Structures are given as structure tokens and as C-alpha cells.
């Protein structure tokens, strides 16, 4: 059986996680657009499970579950938060909250971020193996699409990118 993992890149605020610095949190309309898009993909691709680069502890604004868990609960799809907890990250030498340090160049920050990602992405792979339901949708930050596709392919999965960086369609109010 072919183990297809569809990849959907986005920014984490649409999952219910922290939003980008200097950006307002998503509106209800934007969350609804994301949900609708994910449901459409799940139906058209016969998705059996959704994994996501998020952990419950990273939910913000009083949310008790991610947008993707809400989709799963409403559509009889298995769900898994796939990002490692603080304890695992500490053992792996991952900086849990990565911010650009004073006097640090963007290149230095990117290098530290890249090193963290090289340790986190194999953990996501383990979680996908635990789910073991295909076809699967995996939602992650847009910057992970290429590297995670490569990792999946190297482990015998068939990655298929459905969107490199989903963003809501901006509507104009009349």
C-alpha cells in the first residue's frame, strides 16, 4: 500500500497556535476559510488522518483544541499533535522558544532555527508512523515543506504538496 502524505504549508496561527509578531490574530472569517479548505481537501483526497506541527500546549486565545482537531472531530478523521513536548525538546537540545537574540544577524538566527528543525522533523515522522493511516494530511509551517518532503520520501512515504503556503483570501467589505 502506498503511504501518501499530503502536505499543507501555512502559518501556525490558522491552526490555533501563536500568531506572527506584529501581526493581528486571525479573524473568525479567516479561521472559517482555513477549516473549509481543509475539509474540502479531506473529502476530495479521502484523508484518513491529520497530523500537525503543533502541540496542545501551544494553543492560544483560550482555544482548547486546534482548528485541525475540530475538522477531524466533525469528519470522523483521526488526529495527532506531532510537535515534541518541552521534555523531549530539552533532551534533544532544541531551544523551545526561538527568538532572534540581540546583536544576532538574521543569518545566525536562521542557522539556529535550521538546526532545531533538523531535530524536530524526524519526531514528526515518528508520529506519522504511529498514526499509520493513509492517505494522511500533514499540516506544518510553510518553511518545512521542502525539507519534510525530502525526509518523508527517504523513509518510504509518498509526499504530495497540496499547498506550499495556504493563506486566506482577503475579502473587501462594501
N, C-alpha and C positions, 0 to 999 in steps of 0.2 A: 504494500500500500504506500502510495506517495504521501509523504508528510509535508503538506503545503502549509506554509506560514505566511499569511498576508500581512504586510507591514503598512502601518499608517503612522506617518510622522505628523507631529503637531507641537504646540507649546503646551506645557503642563497645566496651565490654568483652565483649559477646557475639560480636563479630566477631573477637576475639582482641587487641584494642587495649588501651590503658590504661584502667584502671577508675577510677571516680569517687573523689575524695578522701574519706577517712573511710568508705569502703565496702569490704567484703571482696571479693576477686576472685570471679568466678562459680564455682560448683561444676561438677563434671563433669555432674551431672544437668541443670543449667541450660543448659550448652553443648549437651547432647543434645536438650533441648527446643527450643532455637533451631534446631538443624540439622533436626530432624524437621519443624518448622513451615515452614522454608524449602523443604525437599524437597516437602512437600505442596503448597505454593504453585506451585513449579516444574512439578510434574506437572499440577495442575489448570488452570494458565494456559498450558501449553505454552511455558514460558520457554526462549529460545534463548541468552541471555547474562545474566550478572550483573556489574554494576558496583558498586563500593562506595567510600564515602568512607573510605578508609584507604590507607595506603601501607605497603609491606613493612617499612620502617624503623620503623614504629610498633607492630609486633607485640611482645608482651611475654611473660614467663614461659617463655622458651625455645621459643616457637612459631616454626615455620619458614614456616607459611602460615596464612592466615585461615580461620575457620570456613567462610566462603563459598567459598573456593577448594577446601576439602575437599569441599563439596557438589558443586561443579562437576566436580571430578575423578571423583567417583563416579557422575555422572549425564550425562556427555557434554555439558556445557554450557560455553560459552566464558566466561572470567573476565577482569576487568580491575580492578586497583587504580587508583582515579581521583583520589586526592588529590595535589596537586603536591609535588614534592620541594623540599628546602631551597633549592636554587639558584633555582628558578622563584619560590618564595615571596619570596626576598630581592629579586629583580628587580621583583616586583610590589608590594613594600613591605608584605608581610604579616609580622606578628610570628609566628615559628614556634611558640613555646610561650607561649600566652597565659594568664597568671595575673593574678589581681587584685592590683594594687600596693598597698603600704602607703598608708594615707590616701586610697585611691581609693574612691569611693562605688560601690555596685552599679550605679547608672545609668551612671557613667563607664565602668566595665568593660564593661557591655552594649553601650555605644556603640562601643568599640574592637572588641569581638567582632563586632558587626554589620558594621563597615567591613571587617574581614578576610573575613567570609563573602561580602560583595558581590564580592570579588575571587576567591575560591576557587570559588564555584558556577559561573561561566562556564567555568572549567577543566574541571569535571566534565562539562559539556555537550560540550566538545570531545572528551573521552574516550568519551562515549556515541556521538558521531558517528563516531569511529574504529571502535568495535565494530560499529555498523551492523547489528545482528541483532535482530530483533523477533519477538514481544514480548520485552521485556527487563525484568529486575528490577533496581532500583537501591536499595541499602541505604545509609541515611545517618542522621545524628543526628536525633532527633525534632524538634528545633527548626528544621530545614531544610525540613520537608515543605511548608509553605505557600509559602515564597519560591522553592524549587526547582520546585515545580509551576507557579508563575507563569512562571518562566524557561523551562521546557520548553514550555509552551503557546505562549509568544511566539515560539519558534523552530520551530513547526510539529509538535511532538510531541503525543501524547495522553497526558497523565499520569493515572494512576489510583491512588489511595491504597488500599493493601490493609490497612495498619495504621499509625496515626499514631505509636504508641509501643509496640512489642512489649516485653513483659516476661514472664518465666517465671511459670508458675502455681506458687505456693508449695504444697508438699505437707507435710502434718503426719506426723511419724513416730510410730508406735504403740509 
